[in-house]
Structures are given as C-alpha cells and as structure tokens.
Amino acid sequence: MSASAAAASSTDVPPEDIPIAHEPFSFALHATARFQQQQNGLRHGDYHRYRQYCSRRLQRIRRALKFKYGRQKYQPRPIPPTITDPRFLLLPLVNAERAWAFGVSLKSEAAAGGDNSSRLRLGSIRKFAKAAVHAEELKRLCERHADKKSCVEAQVYLDMMTGVWRFEQDRWGDALGCLRSATQQLGALGRLSDGDEALAFKAYAEDLAPLIRQSEYHMARAGREETSGAANP
C-alpha cells in the first residue's frame, strides 16, 4: 500500500476506534471554573471582565498547545481524537464559560433597557445555546480521555448549561429536568469531595436553586391555567 493510500485509510477510522495513548485524565472542571470566575470579575458580578479573561486564556492555551487558528481567516479546528495533553480539555470549558458570560452580559443589558424581547435578549439566548454546545464537546472529550469522576462532572456541567439555556427560552419543563439532575449530582459529588472542590460543588448548587424555584413556579402556574381553561371552556 502506498503512503498516500495508508494515510487515506487512517482517516477513515472512526475516532472512537483510535487507540488512546495515555492514562485517563483527571479534570476537576467545576473547581477550575469556579476559581477562574472568582479571580477574574465574578466575585463582583463583572461578566464583561470575565469574558475578556476567557478570551485571553483561550489564546494562551492555544499558543501553549500550538493549536492556533489561521492568521488570515478564522477556520474552526476540531480537537483531534489523539490528544495526549490534558490542557486540551480546557478549550471547550473556557469556550463555554466565555459564551455563558457573554449571554449573562447581554441579558443584563436587555433588562436594563426594559425590553426582554430585544435584539440583545435574543442574542443572549444564542450565547447560552453556544455554551451548551461547548459543554457537549467537553463531555465527549471527557468520555474518551478522562476518568469516571471527570466524566460525571462533565455531564453535570452540560446539564447546568443546557438547563440555563432552556430556562432562558421559557422551556420550564426541560430546564427543570436538567437543573434538578445537575443539583442532585452536585450534592453527590460534594459529599465525596473536600476542600476547594467541595466548596465549588456547593456554590454551583446554590446558584441553581433560584432557577429551579422559578421553573417550578412557572410549571405550577401553567398547570393552574390549563386546569382553569379546561373547567371554563
């Protein structure tokens, strides 16, 4: 077989069938995300500063990994299935954090303008959706390259980001399912952890509590309205 034919055949191998050349990574993603949030603006609710930090950190990580995009025109570059450096897991995490922070900023601007149906509000929902997409990528990477605990954390993170996105879409049932699942798993992870990790899991669960209460309220209200409509056709 020629070299070109061999190279072509290797590209036909599904990513999940390519052997992994490293021990499973351990990635404390919630503690990592919480630390960078608290150190870069979110202690004071400065989401713009945090988003800028995420952009700078992405550039630093890409330089360190020699995984940069083209200079002339941006072209998406998927993370290869043969990675051996755990820092690759930071790319989808920081991307998700950046999109989420941007969504919160846009939502705040829309609320300050008194128009929740504005272009800013719709833009915020798109950013929350993008955060969920990056969280899904992180979950796939962890399933292939990380240990069991890291995979659980990645699923919880995906549930959180998806729950926030569905909440902002007023899809209360979908949001409630994701947020409850995330909170339950955060509690379990917290009981198995200590130190900064345990504090991070507890803090995230506390952050989700108001969203869960609001989703439950809207679900109950929708149920009452449905019952009232059925009783008074």
C-alpha positions in Angstrom: 0.0 0.0 0.0 1.3 3.4 -0.9 1.9 6.1 1.8 -0.9 8.2 0.4 -3.3 5.2 0.5 -2.3 4.4 4.0 -2.9 8.0 5.1 -6.3 8.0 3.4 -7.3 4.7 5.1 -6.2 6.0 8.5 -8.6 9.0 8.2 -11.4 6.6 7.6 -11.1 5.1 11.1 -13.9 6.3 13.4 -12.5 8.5 16.2 -13.8 6.1 18.9 -11.7 3.3 17.4 -8.4 5.1 17.5 -6.3 3.8 20.5 -5.8 6.1 23.4 -2.1 6.7 24.2 -2.4 8.0 27.8 -3.8 7.2 31.2 -7.3 8.8 31.8 -7.0 12.4 32.7 -8.3 13.8 36.0 -10.1 17.1 35.4 -11.6 19.0 38.3 -13.6 21.2 35.9 -16.0 22.7 38.5 -13.2 23.8 40.8 -11.2 25.1 37.9 -14.1 27.1 36.5 -15.1 28.5 39.9 -11.6 29.6 40.7 -11.2 31.5 37.5 -14.6 33.1 37.9 -13.8 34.3 41.4 -10.4 35.6 40.4 -11.5 37.4 37.3 -14.6 39.5 37.9 -17.4 37.4 39.0 -16.8 38.0 42.7 -18.2 41.4 41.9 -20.6 40.4 39.1 -18.4 41.8 36.3 -19.3 39.4 33.5 -17.6 41.6 30.9 -14.3 41.4 32.6 -14.7 37.6 33.0 -15.5 37.2 29.3 -12.4 39.1 28.4 -10.3 37.0 30.7 -11.7 33.8 29.0 -10.7 35.2 25.6 -7.2 35.9 26.7 -6.9 32.5 28.4 -8.0 30.7 25.3 -5.3 32.4 23.3 -2.7 31.4 25.9 -3.8 27.8 25.9 -3.8 27.6 22.1 -0.3 29.0 22.0 1.0 26.6 24.6 -0.6 23.7 22.7 0.5 25.0 19.3 -3.2 24.7 18.4 -3.8 28.1 16.8 -6.2 29.1 14.0 -5.2 30.5 10.7 -3.9 34.1 10.7 -5.9 35.4 7.7 -9.3 33.8 8.1 -10.9 32.0 11.0 -11.5 28.4 10.4 -12.9 26.1 13.0 -10.3 23.5 14.0 -11.7 20.4 15.8 -9.8 18.9 18.6 -8.2 15.7 17.3 -9.1 12.3 18.9 -5.4 11.5 19.5 -4.7 14.2 22.2 -2.2 13.4 24.9 -2.2 16.7 26.8 -4.9 17.3 29.4 -4.9 21.0 28.7 -7.0 20.3 25.6 -9.9 19.8 28.0 -9.6 23.4 29.0 -10.5 24.6 25.5 -14.2 23.6 25.4 -14.6 24.6 29.1 -13.2 28.1 28.7 -15.2 28.5 25.5 -18.4 27.5 27.3 -17.6 29.9 30.1 -16.9 32.7 27.7 -20.2 32.2 25.8 -22.1 31.9 29.1 -20.6 35.1 30.5 -21.4 36.9 27.2 -25.0 35.6 27.5 -25.4 37.0 31.0 -24.0 40.3 30.0 -26.4 40.7 27.1 -29.3 39.6 29.2 -28.4 42.3 31.8 -28.2 45.0 29.1 -31.6 43.9 27.7 -33.1 44.0 31.2 -31.6 47.5 31.8 -33.2 48.7 28.6 -36.6 47.3 29.8 -37.1 45.2 26.6 -36.8 41.5 27.2 -37.8 40.8 23.5 -35.0 43.0 22.1 -32.1 42.0 19.9 -29.9 41.9 23.0 -32.2 39.4 24.7 -32.3 37.1 21.6 -28.5 37.4 21.4 -28.2 36.3 24.9 -30.2 33.1 24.3 -27.9 32.3 21.3 -24.9 32.7 23.6 -26.4 30.3 26.2 -27.1 27.8 23.4 -23.4 28.1 22.3 -22.3 27.5 25.8 -24.3 24.3 25.8 -22.7 23.2 22.6 -19.2 23.7 24.0 -20.3 21.8 27.2 -21.4 18.9 25.0 -18.0 18.9 23.3 -16.3 18.8 26.7 -18.5 15.9 27.7 -17.5 13.9 24.6 -13.8 14.6 25.2 -14.0 13.5 28.8 -15.8 10.3 27.9 -12.9 9.4 25.7 -9.9 10.8 27.6 -10.8 11.4 31.3 -11.6 9.3 34.4 -15.0 8.4 35.7 -15.3 11.3 38.1 -14.3 13.8 35.4 -17.0 12.3 33.1 -19.6 12.8 35.8 -18.5 16.4 36.3 -18.8 16.9 32.5 -22.3 15.6 32.4 -23.3 17.8 35.4 -21.7 20.8 33.6 -23.7 20.0 30.4 -26.9 19.7 32.4 -26.2 23.1 34.0 -25.5 24.9 30.7 -28.5 23.2 29.0 -30.7 24.0 31.9 -29.8 27.7 31.8 -30.4 27.8 28.0 -33.8 26.2 28.3 -34.7 28.4 31.2 -33.9 31.5 29.1 -36.1 30.1 26.3 -39.0 29.8 28.9 -39.0 26.0 28.4 -39.6 25.4 32.0 -40.1 21.6 32.0 -36.9 21.0 30.1 -35.0 23.4 32.3 -36.3 21.9 35.4 -35.2 18.4 34.4 -31.7 19.5 33.6 -31.3 21.7 36.7 -32.6 19.1 39.1 -30.4 16.5 37.7 -27.4 18.8 38.0 -28.2 19.7 41.6 -28.6 16.1 42.6 -25.2 15.1 41.1 -23.5 18.2 42.6 -24.7 17.1 46.0 -23.3 13.6 45.5 -20.0 15.0 44.2 -19.8 17.4 47.1 -20.2 14.5 49.6 -17.3 12.6 48.0 -15.0 15.7 47.9 -13.3 18.1 50.3 -11.6 21.4 50.3 -12.0 23.7 47.3 -13.8 21.0 45.2 -16.5 20.5 47.8 -17.0 24.3 48.1 -17.2 24.6 44.3 -19.9 21.9 44.1 -21.9 23.6 46.9 -21.6 27.0 45.3 -22.9 25.8 42.0 -25.8 24.0 43.6 -26.7 27.3 45.4 -26.5 29.1 42.1 -29.0 26.8 40.5 -31.6 26.9 43.4 -33.3 30.2 42.3 -33.6 28.9 38.7 -35.2 25.7 39.9 -37.7 27.6 42.1 -38.7 29.9 39.2 -39.1 26.9 36.9 -41.3 25.2 39.4 -43.4 28.3 39.8 -43.9 28.7 36.1 -44.7 25.0 35.7 -47.3 25.2 38.5 -48.8 28.4 37.1 -49.1 26.8 33.6 -50.8 23.8 35.2 -53.3 26.0 37.0 -54.1 27.9 33.9 -54.6 24.7 32.0 -56.9 23.4 34.7 -58.8 26.6 34.7 -59.2 26.6 30.9 -60.5 23.1 31.0 -63.1 24.0 33.6 -64.2 27.0 31.7 -64.3 26.1 28.0 
